[in-house]
Amino acid sequence: MNDPERPFSTMEHSPGGTHTNTPKSRQGSRDFISTLNLDILLYLCPFLHPLDLLHLARTSKPFRRLLMSKSSTLIWKSALLRITGMRLPEYPSDLNEPKYISLAFETHCHNCSKEGQALFWQFRARYCGSCIELCLTNKRDLSEATNKLIGKPPCLPTEVTGQERLYHLRDVIALEESTSRLQPHEVKIYIQQRRHLTSSINKHAGKCRRWDRLTHRERRMDMPMARKEGVVMWMMMQGWKAELGYFDWNFVAQHHLIKPPTVIKPRVLFGLSKRLREWMLILRNIRYEETIYSPRRRVLVAEYKKYLKLPATAGDTSELMPHVADVS
């Protein structure tokens, strides 16, 4: 049994409990975490975002053993409760917390580990475009016996796209293998159980899709603000404070490099700095024209007009004076 008074690092060593010395060259900046008291770690973990907690569980075997155990369920639930905005629906009975968090917040394809944008809540999976064709199967591609087995309402979660009805290939294979080992009367009971489970999965998937849709809308509203903060900070550091104070942000942000509603990283800003600087020079010239040159020009024109109205003095040989436009 783990002793909360022992350092966390000593829990991952030999059965005798002796500490295995780690070479200094392998001791990174994170080593101090492994020396923390277990109670402190258990106190700190719920303050992390669930995705950060999942990443922490993958950093080492001790953290994996600590966070992936059933006794750590409260840590995951506490982390989920700290999510700002709309809360993620309660995790379903067919998924544990880490798998549920991975499905909701990670973006990799569950088949090839590449970036996967297609999230199928009812299949508990996320796929890239290439893997969708590999991991999903169309109803018309299944045998008549399998379609009859799935029945109506289907005993498997379904993705309906237009006229297409898609099933998770993994579910279809599992259904065929399970029913092949059962007696006819047992198959009926099994199909009824599957229909009940599918109904529960579909209801939960509906709640998750609504959560995903609303949080996506919130992210889209937050991203322009985050982009604005990054661009404004860069402009302030580059000496464009006067321009930011003079122009409305909507006017500044009409440039095509500032307008997109996505977060802009410092590395990207560095690559765009030349073109942004050209844009800000245009705004500076407009500001100079409106705040310095135009007022001075108006004063000059007014004074020149007054001068032209003065009577000619004795000995003045000027017959042709320049036009006011030439003077200004």
Disulfide bonds with the S-S distance in Angstrom:
none
